[in-house]
Amino acid sequence: MTPMQKDEVVEFMRTGSRTGKLAVTRADGRPHVTPVWFDFDDDTGELVFLTQVDSIKGKSLRRDGRVSICVDEMEFPFDFARIDGEVSSLTPHDDDPDALLHWSTVTCRRYVGDDRADEYGRRNAHPTEMLVRIRPTGHLGARGIAS
């Protein structure tokens, strides 16, 4: 097993269309993990994704801004990367619809490709959504876990 450096963690996480498994904490302390489409803002180093304002994620992020997001390579010899972080901003659609549409489209491009990015970006930039920015506070990653 070979540990990843911080830049390798980010590179691994943004490669291809790996979905992130986002962990937040519910109000009663139970963990909540869900897949998310995400990307990174190269200007700020923040991890960016959208979620519904009134979802469990949305409520949890407003209450307790600490998160962990993990991606993995599910083929031998298995790799993974994780970023821990804190919410730097939560921007509901109505506060900045242009930013929400921009990041929705950028994020969707990773998962549906150039041909459908605009379509999915518009679809996902719904008024019930908010833009989430996470400031990384820690990272962990390893290559060749099973080797």
N, C-alpha and C positions, 0 to 999 in steps of 0.2 A: 504494500500500500504506500502510495506517495502523496503526502499532503500538498494541497494547492495553496499558492500565495493569493493575496487579495485580488490582484488583477486577473489571475487565472479563474478565480471563483466567478467574477463578473463575466468573463469571456465564456466560460462554460454555461452559465445560466442563460445568456442571451443567444446561444448557438441554437439554430433551428427553431423548432416549434414546441420545445419542452414547456409544458404547463407547470406553473408554480403551485406548490401545496402550501397554502397560507394558513398559519395558525394564529388564532386570537383567543382571548379568554372571555367566556360568557360572564354575565353578571353574577351568577352563582359560583363562579370559579372553575367550572368545567371547561376543558379545552374544546375548541371548534376548529376543524381543519377542512378547507375547501380548495378545489382547484381554481386558479385564476390565470387569465392571460395578462402578461405584464411586459414591460420593457424598462429601459434605463434612460434617464435624461443625461446625456453626455455633458451638458453645461453645468449641471449641479451635482452629478453623481447619485442622484436619488433614483429609487426604484418607483415606477409609476404603474398604476392600474386603476380600473373603474370598478365600482360596486354600487348596488342600490343603497340609497340613503337609509331606508328602513329595514334592511336585511340584518341578520345576526351580525355579519361582518361590519356593516355600517354602524350599527349601534355600539358594537364592541370597540371599534376604532375611535368613536367619539368619547367613550367612557374611559378607555385604557388604551393609549396609543402604542403600546408595545406589541410587536409582531415578530414572527419568524417565518421565513419562506424558504422552501427547499425544492430543488429539482434533482432528478437522478437519471442516469443512463441505465436502462433496465436490461442490458445485455452483458454477458461475461466479458471482462472481469469486473464490471460494475463500478461506476463513479457516482459521486454525489457532490452537491454544493449547497450551502445554506448561508443566508444572510439574516442576521437579527437586526432589528431597527425600531425606530420610533416615528410616528406620524409627524411630518413637518407641516403638512397642510391637508385639509379636506375642503374641496371646493365643489359645492352643489352646482348642478347644471345652470340654474338661474343666475348664479353669481358670475359665471364666466363660460357661457355656452361655446365660445370659440375655442377656448383651451380644452374643454371637454371633447369637442369634436376632433380637434387636432390630435390629442393623445389617444382617443378612441381609434382613430384611423391608423396612427403609427403602430399602436399595439396590435390591431387586427391584421395589419400587413404581415406580421411575423407568423400568424396562424392560418390565414386564408390566402396569402399571396397578393401580389400587385393587382391582379385582375379583379379581385373582389374587395380590396381594402376599403375603397370609398363606400361601397354598398354597406359593408358590415360596420364601418366607422359611423356612418349616419344612423344605422339601425341601433347601434349600442350607445350612442350619445343621446340617450333618452332623458326626458326631464326628471325621471325618478332616480337617475344616476348621479354619482359624485366622483370627482377626480381625487385620487388618493396619492399622496407623495410620501415616500418613506425614506428617512435619512438613515443609512446603514450605521450601526454601532458595533457590529462584529461580523465576522465571516468564518466559515469553516468549509473545507472541501477536501476530498481525497479521490485519487485515481487508483484503479486496480485493487479494489477492496478485497476481492476474492483471489488475487494472485499471490 
